[in-house]
């Protein structure tokens, strides 16, 4: 049995990251498959990737409707949606994080420099930076 190119890269010390996070990729099982079969150890995203995912994904429809009913403005809606997706992706990468001692298994998100620095709290765990809202205990 031959070694796949991604396995060979991984064995050579390369950390393979995906630059395409979306809820569709998470809920379809595709992210989990890429972790298991393609040696993906992290994922990054940015506002452009999320805009594309939102415009092409019915998987966001329910959350968008709920946020609209709550009166969320665009900044809050984007923050809530991206935080949920990043948190869910991090759950999938947790075994990679644990196995690598924290070296791999990370989710990175580029945020707009114009994003509010103090988002509206949705839980007691949220901090001004929003970091605590992505942490599972």
C-alpha positions as CSV (number, residue, x, y, z in Angstrom):
1,X,0.0,0.0,0.0
2,X,1.4,3.3,-1.0
3,X,1.6,6.4,1.2
4,X,-0.7,9.3,0.2
5,X,1.0,12.6,-0.7
6,X,-0.6,14.3,2.4
7,X,0.6,11.4,4.7
8,X,4.1,11.8,3.3
9,X,4.0,15.5,3.9
10,X,2.7,15.0,7.4
11,X,5.3,12.4,8.2
12,X,8.0,14.9,7.0
13,X,6.8,17.4,9.6
14,X,4.4,19.5,7.5
15,X,1.3,20.7,9.2
16,X,-1.5,20.6,6.6
17,X,-4.1,23.4,7.0
18,X,-7.3,23.9,5.2
19,X,-8.2,27.4,4.0
20,X,-11.9,26.9,3.7
21,X,-14.1,26.7,6.8
22,X,-17.9,26.6,6.4
23,X,-20.8,25.1,8.3
24,X,-21.6,23.0,5.3
25,X,-18.1,21.4,5.5
26,X,-18.6,20.8,9.3
27,X,-22.1,19.3,9.2
28,X,-21.6,17.2,6.1
29,X,-18.7,15.3,7.7
30,X,-16.3,16.6,5.1
31,X,-14.1,18.4,7.7
32,X,-13.9,15.2,9.8
33,X,-13.0,13.2,6.6
34,X,-10.3,15.6,5.7
35,X,-8.8,15.3,9.2
36,X,-8.9,11.5,9.0
37,X,-8.0,10.8,5.4
38,X,-6.0,13.9,4.3
39,X,-4.0,14.6,7.4
40,X,-5.5,18.1,7.8
41,X,-4.5,19.4,11.3
42,X,-5.9,22.9,11.2
43,X,-8.2,25.3,9.4
44,X,-8.2,29.0,8.8
45,X,-10.9,31.3,7.5
46,X,-11.5,35.0,6.9
47,X,-14.4,37.3,6.1
48,X,-14.3,36.5,2.4
49,X,-14.5,32.8,3.0
50,X,-17.4,33.3,5.4
51,X,-19.2,35.6,2.9
52,X,-19.0,32.9,0.3
53,X,-20.2,30.2,2.7
54,X,-23.1,32.4,3.8
55,X,-24.2,33.1,0.3
56,X,-24.1,29.5,-0.8
57,X,-25.3,27.7,2.2
58,X,-28.8,26.8,3.4
59,X,-27.2,25.5,6.6
60,X,-27.1,29.1,7.9
61,X,-30.7,30.0,7.1
62,X,-32.2,29.1,10.6
63,X,-29.5,30.9,12.5
64,X,-29.8,34.0,10.3
65,X,-33.6,34.0,10.8
66,X,-33.2,33.8,14.6
67,X,-30.6,36.6,14.6
68,X,-32.8,38.7,12.5
69,X,-35.8,38.1,14.8
70,X,-33.6,39.1,17.7
71,X,-32.8,42.4,15.9
72,X,-29.1,41.6,15.4
73,X,-27.2,44.0,13.3
74,X,-24.8,42.7,10.6
75,X,-21.8,42.9,12.9
76,X,-23.4,40.9,15.6
77,X,-24.8,38.4,13.2
78,X,-21.4,37.8,11.6
79,X,-19.8,37.6,15.0
80,X,-22.3,35.0,16.2
81,X,-22.2,32.9,13.1
82,X,-18.4,32.9,12.7
83,X,-17.9,32.2,16.4
84,X,-20.2,29.2,16.3
85,X,-18.5,27.8,13.2
86,X,-15.0,28.3,14.6
87,X,-16.1,26.7,17.9
88,X,-17.6,23.7,16.2
89,X,-14.5,23.2,14.0
90,X,-12.3,23.4,17.0
91,X,-14.3,20.5,18.5
92,X,-13.4,18.4,15.5
93,X,-9.8,19.3,15.8
94,X,-9.6,18.7,19.6
95,X,-8.2,15.1,19.2
96,X,-5.5,16.5,16.9
97,X,-4.7,19.2,19.4
98,X,-4.5,16.7,22.3
99,X,-2.4,14.2,20.3
100,X,0.1,16.9,19.2
101,X,0.4,18.4,22.7
102,X,-1.2,21.6,21.3
103,X,1.1,22.1,18.4
104,X,-1.6,21.3,15.8
105,X,-5.4,21.1,16.0
106,X,-6.1,24.8,15.8
107,X,-8.7,27.0,14.1
108,X,-7.7,30.4,13.0
109,X,-9.9,33.3,11.9
110,X,-8.9,36.6,10.4
111,X,-11.3,39.3,11.6
112,X,-12.0,42.6,10.1
113,X,-10.1,45.5,11.7
114,X,-13.4,47.4,11.8
115,X,-15.1,44.7,13.9
116,X,-16.4,45.9,17.2
117,X,-14.0,45.2,20.1
118,X,-16.8,44.8,22.6
119,X,-19.5,42.6,21.1
120,X,-22.9,42.3,22.8
121,X,-22.6,39.6,25.4
122,X,-24.6,36.5,24.8
123,X,-23.4,34.5,27.9
124,X,-21.6,35.2,31.1
125,X,-18.4,33.5,29.6
126,X,-18.0,36.1,26.8
127,X,-15.3,38.6,27.3
128,X,-14.7,41.9,25.5
129,X,-12.5,40.1,23.0
130,X,-14.9,37.2,22.4
131,X,-12.2,34.7,23.0
132,X,-13.9,33.0,26.0
133,X,-17.0,32.3,23.9
134,X,-15.1,29.9,21.7
135,X,-13.7,27.8,24.6
136,X,-15.4,24.6,25.7
137,X,-14.9,23.5,29.3
